[in-house]
Amino acid sequence: MSQIALPFDWPAGETERDFIVGDSNADAVRHLDRWGTWPVMATILTGPRKSGRSLLGRLFAGRTGGQLIDDADRRSEEELFHAWNAAQETRRPLLLVADLPPPAWRVKLPDLRSRLAATPA
C-alpha cells in the first residue's frame, strides 16, 4: 500500500493572529513588546529553525518600523556593524535573528564583538 501525496499548501500566516504565544516564546514576545526600554536599540533572538523566530521578527519589524536581519550569524560582520550603529543613530530597533547567541559566532571585528556583547539576547 502506498500513500498519495495531496496538493495541500499550508498557508504561511504573516499576521499577529497567526503567531501563537506559548510558554516557550512568551519571554521573547514580552521583550520585543518592550523595545523602547532596551539599553541599546538592538536585540538578538535565537532559537531553532522552524520555531517561529523569523515570523516573530517580521511582525516586530512591521510593527516598530525597525530592521530585521535574519540568519545574522551568517551575514558579513561589516553589515552587522553598520546596521547596529545605524539603529543607535536613528533610534529604530534592530532585531538580529540567529541559531545561536553571538559567543558562538566567532566574530573577528573587535568593535562588533563589543557591540554584540552589549546587546540583549
N, C-alpha and C positions, 0 to 999 in steps of 0.2 A: 504494500500500500504506500503510495506517495502523496505528499501534500501539494496542493495547488497554491501558488503564490497569488494572492489577491491584490489588485492595484489600489490599495488604500494609501492616500497621502495623509500623514499626520500633520495637521495644521500647526505651524510654529507660531505661537502667540507672541505678540510684542506689546501687550498692554499690561498694566499693573494687575488687572484681574486674572491674567494668565500666569502670574507668578505666585507660587504657594509659599507662604512663610510658615516654617515649622521650627522645631527645636534645633535642628542642625544649622539653620541660617538666620535665626532671629537676632543674634548679636550683630551680625554683619549688616542686616537691614537697619537695625537701630543706629548703628554707627554711621551709615550713609545718610540716614534721615537727619542726623545732627552735624552735617558737614560744615556748617557755619562756626562750630566750636572747635574744629580741628586746629592743632597747634601750627600746622603748615597746610597750605591749600593742596594737599595731595594725600592719598592713602593707597594702600596695597591690599588687594583682595586675592587670596589664594585659595585653592581647593582643587579637587579632582575635576577632570574634564567631564562634561555631561552632568554637572551638578547644578547648573543654572547660573553660574557666576557671570557668564557673558551676557545673558539676558538681564540679570540684575544690573550689570554695568551699563548696558544700553538704556535701560529705564532710568537709571541715575543720571546719565549724561543728558538724556532728553528732558528730564525734569529740572535740572540745575543749569543747563547750558554749559556744562563742563566738558572736559575732554576725556575720552576713554582710550586707553592703549591696551588692547587685548594681546595676549601672549608676550607680555612685556619682557619676560626673561629671554626671549628670542629676538628682541629688537636691538638695534645698534645703541651702544652706550651714548653716543652723541645725541641721538634722537631723544632718548630719555632725559638726558641732562638738560637739553634746551626746553623740552616740554615741562619739566619740573620748574625751571626758572621762570618760564612764561606764566605758569599757574600762580606763582607767588606775585609776579609783577601785575597781572591782570585781576587777581583775586577770583579767578574762575577755577573751580576744583578740577583736579586731575585724578583719575582713577586708573591705577595700574593693575591689570589682571594677569595672574601667572599661576603656574602649577605649584611652585614652592616659594617661600619667602626669600628676600634678597641675599641672606648669607650663602645660600646655595647657588647664586648666580655667578659667583667669582668675578665680580666687577673689577676692572683694571684701572679705570679713571678714579683717582683719589677723591676728586670733588663730587663725583656722582656717588661714590661709596658713602661719603659722609652725609649727603642729602638723603639717600635711601635709609641710612641708619636713623635719621631724624623723622622718618615718615612712618606713621602708624600702619600696622599691618593686622 
